[in-house]
């Protein structure tokens, strides 16, 4: 039996959780999510419009218990990047068999990477591309490349996003403008399902003593869902990458910096770039 430690219960995270919780090999889930369910979430989530205003973590726990009365679901209303909660989150990471990252912001991905590397546990990450044209699924194992190595190796660049209009504080329940082209629920579901499959494979590998969890056949899978000139030549094609550790990585390389000194090292590197 396995314990899953998941961060994120958004439109993709809930799909991943739904699939994992339906596997009889998973008997415990710890879900970290501090966000509330908002009106603009309804079109891409599993939850009904009547649930708007409630914590996503509570809604996700109720969803899972609706079809798995025997599963243990623990919810933690916390931001994965909150410095004050890192000790608590580190304990949760240490107690799990696999980590699942289902958040869509870079600081949280790096924070989760640090938690899982500190615990010495494998973890997975799913990312839906803007507009739902495709998505990534990554697998990380102890001793393998960190998230920074993978992002650097794949040479992913973040295009400058148009500035969102300021929030309308006079209408707190109104719609929230998005700065990227949103993916539809179908596209999110495809990548999230692939993410769940990859996570179950990690768990199966960990249970098999004849297979080494430190040597996955590939680190990352890119799946195209639409033909986009200059991006994808064809739809429904997969691309596999096996990413090595970067020797010069400040996080996991041979000259890695102790966690307490990482901020100092990054600050010095930025100072050098500025000069």
SVG drawing of the C-alpha trace seen along z (x, -y; Angstrom):
<svg xmlns="http://www.w3.org/2000/svg" viewBox="-25 -49 57 57">
<polyline fill="none" stroke="black" stroke-width="0.4" points="0.0,0.0 1.3,-3.5 1.0,-7.0 0.8,-9.9 1.9,-13.5 0.3,-15.9 0.5,-19.7 -2.2,-21.3 -5.9,-20.6 -6.7,-22.7 -8.3,-21.5 -5.4,-19.2 -4.5,-18.2 -8.0,-16.9 -7.9,-14.7 -4.6,-13.3 -5.9,-12.7 -9.1,-11.1 -7.1,-8.5 -4.6,-7.8 -7.2,-7.4 -9.0,-4.8 -6.0,-2.6 -6.3,-0.1 -2.6,-0.3 -3.0,-3.8 -4.5,-3.9 -3.3,-7.3 -3.3,-10.8 -1.9,-14.0 -3.1,-17.0 -1.7,-20.5 -3.8,-23.3 -4.6,-26.7 -6.7,-28.1 -10.5,-28.6 -12.8,-27.5 -13.7,-30.5 -16.4,-31.2 -13.9,-31.1 -12.8,-27.7 -16.1,-26.0 -15.7,-25.4 -12.5,-23.3 -13.0,-21.6 -14.9,-18.5 -16.7,-20.4 -20.2,-22.1 -20.9,-25.8 -22.6,-25.5 -19.1,-24.8 -17.7,-28.2 -16.1,-29.9 -15.0,-26.6 -11.5,-25.4 -10.4,-23.2 -8.6,-20.8 -11.9,-20.1 -13.8,-19.7 -11.2,-17.3 -11.2,-15.2 -15.0,-14.9 -14.8,-13.9 -12.3,-11.1 -14.2,-9.8 -17.3,-9.6 -15.9,-6.6 -13.2,-5.4 -14.6,-5.1 -11.6,-3.1 -9.0,-5.7 -7.3,-8.1 -7.2,-11.7 -5.4,-14.4 -5.7,-18.0 -3.3,-20.8 -4.4,-24.4 -0.9,-25.8 1.2,-27.5 4.1,-25.2 6.4,-28.2 5.6,-29.5 8.9,-29.5 7.0,-29.0 5.5,-25.7 8.6,-24.1 9.3,-22.0 5.8,-20.6 5.8,-19.9 9.2,-18.3 7.8,-15.8 4.9,-15.0 7.3,-14.5 9.4,-12.1 6.3,-10.0 5.2,-9.5 6.1,-7.0 5.7,-9.4 5.2,-13.1 2.8,-14.7 3.3,-18.3 0.2,-19.7 0.8,-23.5 1.3,-25.9 3.8,-28.4 7.6,-28.1 8.4,-29.0 6.1,-26.2 7.7,-23.7 11.2,-24.6 9.9,-24.4 8.4,-21.0 11.6,-19.8 13.6,-20.9 11.1,-19.0 11.3,-15.8 15.0,-15.8 15.4,-16.5 13.2,-13.5 14.9,-11.3 11.6,-10.4 10.5,-10.2 8.0,-12.7 6.2,-13.6 5.1,-16.9 2.6,-17.6 2.4,-20.8 -0.3,-21.9 0.9,-24.2 -0.9,-27.5 -4.0,-27.0 -4.0,-23.3 -1.8,-22.5 0.1,-19.8 1.8,-19.2 4.8,-17.8 5.0,-15.0 8.3,-14.7 9.6,-12.1 12.2,-12.8 14.1,-10.2 16.6,-10.4 20.1,-11.0 18.7,-12.2 18.4,-15.7 16.5,-18.3 13.7,-20.4 16.2,-23.2 18.3,-20.8 15.3,-19.6 14.0,-23.0 17.5,-24.2 18.2,-21.1 14.9,-21.4 15.7,-25.1 12.2,-26.1 11.6,-29.8 8.7,-31.7 7.3,-34.2 6.5,-37.6 2.9,-37.6 0.6,-40.6 -0.1,-42.4 -3.5,-41.5 -5.8,-44.4 -5.9,-45.3 -8.4,-43.4 -11.8,-45.0 -11.9,-45.3 -15.5,-46.6 -16.6,-43.3 -14.8,-40.6 -16.9,-37.8 -16.4,-38.8 -14.4,-37.1 -10.6,-37.2 -8.7,-38.0 -6.2,-35.4 -2.8,-36.3 -2.4,-33.1 -4.7,-31.4 -6.6,-28.9 -6.6,-25.2 -10.0,-23.5 -11.0,-20.7 -10.4,-18.0 -6.7,-19.0 -6.2,-19.4 -7.7,-15.9 -5.4,-14.3 -2.2,-15.6 -3.4,-15.0 -4.3,-11.4 -0.8,-10.9 0.6,-12.4 -1.4,-9.9 -0.2,-7.0 3.5,-8.1 2.9,-8.4 1.5,-4.9 4.5,-3.6 6.8,-5.2 4.9,-3.5 5.0,-0.1 8.7,-0.5 9.3,-1.3 7.4,1.9 9.4,4.0 12.7,4.8 14.2,6.0 13.9,2.6 15.9,-0.4 13.8,-3.6 16.9,-5.7 17.0,-4.7 13.8,-5.6 13.7,-5.0 13.0,-8.7 12.8,-11.8 10.3,-13.8 7.5,-13.2 6.1,-16.0 2.7,-15.2 1.3,-17.3 -2.4,-17.7 -2.7,-20.0 -0.8,-20.9 0.7,-24.3 3.0,-25.7 6.4,-26.4 5.7,-24.4 4.3,-21.0 4.3,-19.5 1.5,-17.0 -1.0,-16.4 -1.0,-13.4 2.7,-12.7 4.9,-12.0 8.5,-13.1 10.7,-11.4 13.7,-13.0 16.2,-11.5 17.8,-14.5 21.1,-14.2 22.2,-16.0 24.0,-19.3 27.4,-19.1 27.4,-22.8 23.9,-22.9 23.9,-24.8 21.1,-22.6 22.0,-19.0 25.4,-19.2 28.8,-18.0 29.4,-21.5 25.9,-21.9 25.3,-24.6 24.0,-23.7 20.3,-24.7 21.0,-27.5 23.5,-29.1 21.5,-28.8 19.9,-32.2 23.3,-33.8 24.7,-31.9 21.9,-33.0 22.2,-36.6 25.9,-36.6 25.3,-35.1 22.7,-37.8 25.2,-40.4 27.8,-39.1 25.3,-39.2 24.4,-42.7 28.0,-43.8"/>
</svg>
